[in-house]
Amino acid sequence: MRNPIVVAAALVLAIAAPAYAQTSSELTQADVDRALAERTAAANSLSETTARFEIAVADEEIAREHIADLARSVAALELDIADRRVEVLELVRSRYMSGGPNGTERIFAAETFEDLPVQSEYYQLLGERDLSVLRGLEAAEAVHKEQQQILDESLTAQVALVAEITALRDDILKTLEDADTAYNAIAIAYSVQEEKKRIAEEARLKREAEERAAAAAAAAATSTTIAVKTATTATTTTTTPPPPSPTTTSGTTTTTTIPNVPPPIVTSGKTCPVNAATTFSDTWGAGRSGGRSHKGVDMMAVRNAPLAAIESGTIERTSNSSLGGISIYLTGNSGAKYYYAHLESLASGVKGGLVVNVGDTIGFNGSSGNAPDYLPHLHFQYAPPGSDWINPYPLVKELCG
């Protein structure tokens, strides 16, 4: 039966081979660096798409709130109109009973006040209070018609926004997923290749050590035999030296392990909080539902993309709320504070008090809490040592490319 580790490694190397077959028979660190640069370039190519997506999402959120307000207004107007129609019908009945038909039976067949054929005919029959009742109904129906038209137009605009958001989302996710796949194939294949070379080198060193030990044992046995013969000749006593003890070496079996994702790139003691292809725009201070403003940066990536500790430090606490969803509060050794929100899940063992190193996987990208399910993203916040939250865009732009 074939070793599954070797089979998996071969598959990864087979994936990586086509793009780099012309440059070398084996992968190099330069190949990995080039693949990372290509992943970064692919993510950066989404800058305009991401900015438009952010605007469309914000517009759609505002549109939904506006539509909800319009719907409540229209519903209230419909109740008001129903009450006013009852009042008008009572008025018509009263006038009919007191002064004869005078054509007022036509009012009963009208669905709205505007449907009455000759309004002036009725104005002549009614007093000031009666006119106020009828004109109130007429005004209410006019406002209802206007509000209903605005509501219909707003619903049409919202449908168009949702279609645009969906198209942009698909474009973003496909580009990020393809970028991750291409980079991971090269980086993981390189890791497997280097691990196999390390194991081969360990085996070579072990074999050479065993050969040296065997040679030393043989040399010691020869020396013992010569010494015994010399002593025998001198004392005429024949002795047989004991055979040398067999030399045994025991070593631990080393196996190749295939990482799920390559480790993040660490520079100046920090790394990108998303260890995958990611795209984001500067939305600090942008409007949000409920009159809130955005206090972070939304970093889009595929669902379950690994999230890394941006610097070494301590997990202060984790939480799961209706707003931030599954969240992590990290304090770095520098004293800076970081907030990760909308995670799909926490990494195994992550909890308050845990000490982490820069680049450690602490969670996975998702859309928990008050986040749209159609596009997973990390809401990331940053507060320098001794300061309040500030715009994190410049920091992540520097770290994530």
RAHULIN-V919570 format. One record per residue. NEAR is the number of other C-alpha atoms within 12 Angstrom. Layout:
# RAHULIN-V919570
near=NEAR
near=NEAR
This chain:
# RAHULIN-V919570
near=6
near=9
near=12
near=14
near=20
near=21
near=17
near=23
near=32
near=24
near=20
near=30
near=31
near=22
near=23
near=34
near=25
near=18
near=22
near=25
near=17
near=12
near=13
near=15
near=15
near=26
near=32
near=25
near=19
near=17
near=31
near=29
near=21
near=20
near=32
near=33
near=23
near=26
near=34
near=32
near=23
near=30
near=38
near=27
near=23
near=32
near=27
near=19
near=27
near=36
near=27
near=25
near=34
near=38
near=26
near=27
near=33
near=27
near=28
near=31
near=26
near=25
near=31
near=26
near=22
near=25
near=29
near=18
near=19
near=27
near=24
near=18
near=23
near=27
near=21
near=20
near=27
near=24
near=18
near=22
near=30
near=21
near=19
near=27
near=28
near=20
near=23
near=32
near=28
near=19
near=27
near=30
near=22
near=18
near=23
near=22
near=14
near=13
near=14
near=14
near=18
near=19
near=21
near=30
near=19
near=23
near=30
near=22
near=15
near=18
near=20
near=30
near=30
near=22
near=15
near=22
near=17
near=16
near=22
near=13
near=16
near=28
near=19
near=13
near=23
near=25
near=14
near=13
near=15
near=24
near=25
near=19
near=27
near=34
near=26
near=26
near=31
near=27
near=22
near=31
near=30
near=21
near=23
near=28
near=23
near=18
near=26
near=26
near=18
near=22
near=27
near=20
near=18
near=26
near=23
near=18
near=23
near=27
near=20
near=19
near=28
near=26
near=18
near=23
near=31
near=22
near=21
near=28
near=35
near=23
near=27
near=39
near=34
near=24
near=33
near=39
near=28
near=24
near=32
near=37
near=30
near=36
near=37
near=38
near=39
near=41
near=40
near=39
near=41
near=36
near=32
near=36
near=32
near=23
near=23
near=23
near=18
near=17
near=20
near=18
near=15
near=19
near=19
near=14
near=15
near=20
near=18
near=15
near=19
near=20
near=17
near=16
near=19
near=20
near=16
near=17
near=20
near=19
near=15
near=17
near=20
near=17
near=16
near=20
near=21
near=17
near=17
near=21
near=19
near=16
near=17
near=16
near=13
near=11
near=11
near=11
near=12
near=14
near=17
near=15
near=18
near=11
near=14
near=18
near=13
near=15
near=17
near=14
near=15
near=10
near=13
near=10
near=11
near=16
near=20
near=26
near=23
near=29
near=20
near=24
near=32
near=32
near=28
near=32
near=29
near=23
near=16
near=14
near=20
near=29
near=31
near=40
near=53
near=47
near=46
near=48
near=47
near=47
near=47
near=39
near=31
near=28
near=31
near=26
near=18
near=23
near=21
near=26
near=21
near=14
near=12
near=14
near=15
near=26
near=26
near=35
near=38
near=43
near=47
near=48
near=43
near=39
near=33
near=31
near=39
near=36
near=48
near=43
near=44
near=47
near=37
near=31
near=30
near=31
near=35
near=26
near=24
near=32
near=27
near=23
near=17
near=15
near=21
near=30
near=30
near=35
near=42
near=45
near=35
near=42
near=35
near=29
near=24
near=21
near=20
near=28
near=33
near=44
near=41
near=47
near=45
near=41
near=46
near=34
near=34
near=34
near=26
near=12
near=17
near=30
near=24
near=21
near=17
near=25
near=23
near=27
near=25
near=33
near=30
near=36
near=36
near=46
near=38
near=37
near=44
near=38
near=36
near=33
near=25
near=24
near=30
near=28
near=19
near=23
near=37
near=35
near=47
near=50
near=44
near=44
near=37
near=35
near=26
near=21
near=16
near=13
near=13
near=16
near=23
near=26
near=27
near=37
near=31
near=21
near=25
near=32
near=26
near=17
near=26
near=34
near=31
